[in-house]
Amino acid sequence: MRERIRAGDREAFADLYDRYARTVYHHACRLIGDLSAAEDVMSETFLVAWRTREQVDPEGGPLGPWLLGIATNRARNHRRGVGRRLAFLARQPKPKETEDFADASAERLDHQRELAAVREVLDRLRQPEREVLALCVWAGLDYAQAAAALDVPVGTVRSRLSRARARLRSLAGERLAEDRLSEERRETGREPRRGRGEVEGRAAFVALPNEGGSR
């Protein structure tokens, strides 16, 4: 595959896209927190990959870490202009929803809420910690692959991931507990009883990955 990509084999590149497009898109979502911008990052990633294909080492493992490294750089560029981007999106009219698409709209809204919860806590991490968390935990790269994607030593990946996990778990627990309490207030009209250490909802699973995601 590496040799074919280096040689400009379009069929091989199409196979590469089919294999990794969703992974790149989800990675961009977690770094940016905007579904539309994530689609742009995904497109830009494969465009850059095609333009720089001759830089691919002819020997090595899967090309996922290479693509995720490109996506991380593109996401950095998007985050620098996030204010202007969000202002533009806010001015756009909302699409009309029909009954036929009610389920799909509800599912998308749930995903947006989960993404917002994750983004709020991720934004309180340092950028290097956000990136290594996204690569090792959600994208499933091991330490060596993440180090290659970010062009840093493996030891740096380990230390950043350790700090990020500890901080994220604390922040996510606080954020999701607040959301649960606010929702109960809206539904019942009264102050809910707090359960010790209680965090509910699918967003908890998204924001708090288990320790088995990296090696």
N, C-alpha and C positions, 0 to 999 in steps of 0.2 A: 504494500500500500504506500509506504513512504517513497519508494522509487517511482511509482506511478504518479504520485502527487508532484514530486519534484520535476517530472518530465512533462507536466501539464496535461495529464490524462483527464479529460473532462468527465468521463464515466466514473473514474475513481473518485473524483472530487464530488460528484453527485452522490455517490455512496457514502462519502464522508459526511456530507450534509445530512443525509437521511439518518445516519447513525448518531450524530451529535447535535443537531439543531435544537431539539427539545432541551437537552442538557444545558446548552449555552443560553437558551432563552430563560430557563429557570434560574440559572446563575445570575444573569443580568437583573432579573426581577428582584432577587434578594439583595443585590447591591444597590439598586436604584430605587425600588419601591414604586415604579410606575410601569404599568403594563405596556403602554404605547412606546415609551422610551426603550423598554427592554426589547421590543421587536426591532427597533432601530439598531440597538447594540448588536443583536444577533445578526442582522443583515450586514452591518459594518464589519463584524468579526470575520465572516466568511469572505467578504470582499478583500479585506486585508490579508487573510490567509492565502487567497488566490494570488494576490500581487506579490507576496513574499514566499511563495511555495518553494523557490529554489534555495531558501535558507534552511529548509527542513533537513535534519541529519538523516542520511540514508539508512542508518541503523538505529534501532531503538524499539521501544514498546508502542502502545497505542498513542494516537495523536490527540486524544482528549485534553491532556494537560497543556499542550501547545495552544489549542483553540481557547481554552479557558484563560490562559495567560493573556492572549490577545483581547478576549472579552473583558477581563479585569481592567486593562488599560483603557479600552473604549468607555467602560463605565465610569472611570475616573473623569474623563473628559465631559461626559454627560452630567455628572454631579456638579462640576464647576459652573455649569449653566442652568442648574435646576430651577432657580428662581424665575428666570425668563421663560423656561419651558412650562412650568406650572401656571404662570400667568397667562400664557397663550392657551393652554388647555382649558383654563377656567372660563375663557371667553367663548369657547365653542358651545353651540347649542346641544342639549342632550338629545340623543336619538329617541324616536318614538318607540314605545314598547307595545307589543301586541300580546293578546292572550296566548297565542301559539308559542311564544317565546318566554312565557312566564317562568318556567322551570329553569331555563338556561340563564335568565336574568338574575334569578334568586341565587343560583349557584355562583355566578360571577360576583354578585354583591358579597356573598359570604367570603369568597376568595379575597376580595378587596379589603374586607374588614380584617381578615387574618394577616394579610400583607401589611396593612397599616399598623397593626399591633407589633409585628416583628420589626417593621421599619423604625418605629418610634424608639424601641430599645437599641436597635442596631446603630441608630444615629448618635447614641450616647457612648458608643465605643470609638476608639481611635481607628482611623482608616485602615492601617495595616492589620489590626485585629479583625475588623469586619471582613476583609478580603480572605484572610487565612481561614476564618470560620466558615465562610461560604464555600471555599474550595475543599476543605477537609471534611466538614460535617455534612453539608448538603450535596455537594457535587461528588463526594465519596472518594476523593483522591487520597493517596497515602502521603506520608510526610515528604518522601523524595519527589513525588510528582508535583506536589504543591510548591516545593522549593524550586523545581525546574520552571513551573509556570510563573512564579514571582521573581525568579532569578535572585534568590537569597539562599543562605545556608540552611540545611535541614534543622540545625539547632535553633535557628531563629523562628522557623515554623513552629516547632514544639513549644517554645516559650510564649509566642504570641497566642497560640491556640489555648494554652492553659489559662492565660490571663483573660482571654475573650470568653471562654466557657464560664469561668467563675463570675465574671461581671454580668454576662448575659442572663444567667440563671437567676441572679438576684433581681435584676431590672425587670425581666419578663414576668416573674412571679408577682411583683408589685403592680405592674401595668395591667395584667390580666385580672387580678383580683379587683382592681379599681373598676374595670369594665363590667365585671359580673355584678358588683354592688350597684353601679349606675343603672344597669339594665333592670335589676330587681326593683329599684326605686321607681322606675318608669312604669313597670308592670303592676306593682302593688300599691303605689302611692304612699308607701311608708318605709321607714328605715329597716333594711333586712338584718337578720341576725348573722353575725360573722362566724364562719367555721374556721377553727385554727388551721392555718396553712392550706386552706382550701383554694384550689385553682381549677376551674372547669373549662370545657369547651374544646373544640378541635384545634383552636389556635394555640393551645398549650402544647400540643404535640408538635406543631410547626415550629414554635419558638424555642422549645426545649428538647433538642435532639439528644438521643442517648449516647453514651460514651463509645459505642461500637462503631461509630461512623468513620474513624480514621485509625491508621496503624503507624 
